[in-house]
């Protein structure tokens, strides 16, 4: 049973869009897949939300429609042949907009709210205030499911530093956050500010929110602001800039006369900013006794109160403490509990009170556990994590009834479907492939990545989820399979945190999930959208101590974790065979893997070019693997590109190399390092990777370099000490055995099988 959502517009900055995205997270935590569909989808967000016309639910599916303005989508909802519900965000009172073009949409919205009542099974208000309006409109099954915020997204270090510095001036600073609309009563906020300026002449008022510059209403506000002085209309702000405004202010003030919930009130609490708000509509309910609410706009008195709240340290501390207590009621866990009360049919089955017995075959022998392994690509593909997943699958297949859930993609850049969908086999391993919904276009994706990676903690969930959807691969069928079959698996093993199948699929089966993160220190690792991946599974199976330390630093509340790593298959290699095949007569350095910039290949080529110019006896450079950069860039004296190589040929190449080079800065574990060491071949690794440096230090089988002089020095040491380095490295590699790795995986699954499933984990929000 999928749960889809229908929304009039899906655009950045729209509270309904953020609410829909948050609700999708809660639904996934309850085990349900489902898409977002909108009448209007902002440019650049097509990977995250589909056109409303594409919505085609099955009869058993739910569609939840977000209502807050008149829209033809309410009619579409009523004609869908499925289970239907409405999420009500409230509609602004008509009295504020009579004679304007918005009046018709507001009136239509009210009429549609009543018209939908006979056609929906459930109506969800984001506040009790909204729930009362739903009942008044004729809805029978009404529940309150509040919105939630993620407080860590409003921490001081999220704030845009330049705007924060620009706004950090002496004097009492008031802040208002809302669209500049008549019912928000910005004119009343300006009047209060003028009174405050009588007491504090250097006081400032910051106004955040969209406005129509040429409208009569806004021009009147500008005149009023000019007369008061010290007013800045900041307009619409990005998330980091919004946090800067919250963090630069001394007091948040709301004069709005109608709020169906009041998201900025809760955001201000999360940003540790005292709240002073007019007690209209849902505002008293949202504050819940926190902050300061008033029911009369007595401006002189309010001005004195504003000064006290902004400047009186003990009073301010008491208010902030109360707000922090109230903030707990707006966590994702609290919202999820309310959603389960409203729609108990969406809840996952209750965990058994006693350990689950092992299933037994007909003859009485223990049956192998049924396990799914989720990975973005599988089979004849190039990629360290994918190859790692395949090796684990093959070694666990004798012990588990294993099914790999993956996509039809072969190319990790485009995700273009190349493998046929449906069942496949990889020896003893069953494989199910699901088509990818859309190909990835690298140029716009790289541009988006550059923007987000500059300050990876500075974004809201909508922006991060957009990146994740563009990152892909988006395979709805895989998520639907987890929804339908997830409870039938004894365990679900996810490989690699970075991709959509893990980020979106894991919350659906978190209580029986194991994760092999393959994480390294890169900007996306700091995205809050990945928090569930690290905090909600039953266990994390890391590759190296450095990876575990990194995750502990970034996610202190991570799931139980241990270092498991990978085994090394002992394969004999023939250096002579490889040299003969490729006509190699000189010593050579070897790189095996994807040939792309992200793996440090341009830097390696530059180092080798300088090396050949400086030293006549410098070794050749042999590159093997799938090519993902221009072939013309692999030219140069002594550079040999041999293309993709089969497994045996790779080991032949490893056996004959002077040294193996791993130039990447981003690794969670280098299989290539372990394989090279198993042949007593030393390694040269990028010192920018803590993981690679750790592997070299623990093995004693190589050297690290940070720049060209370091590269030359490391190569010289490898040449002089090759035998000793190789001997130590081989001993290290031989300790990485598959029986140890398999035993660790089996122990973790046994813990899932033999212990009750824990209640849904309380996460920090």
Order of alpha helices (4+ residues) and beta strands (2+ residues): beta-alpha-beta-beta-beta-alpha-beta-alpha-beta-alpha-beta-alpha-beta-alpha-beta-alpha-beta-alpha-beta-alpha-beta-alpha-beta-alpha-alpha-alpha-beta-alpha-beta-beta-beta-alpha-alpha-alpha-beta-alpha-beta-alpha-beta-alpha-beta-alpha-beta-alpha-beta-beta-alpha-beta-alpha-beta-alpha-beta-alpha-alpha-alpha
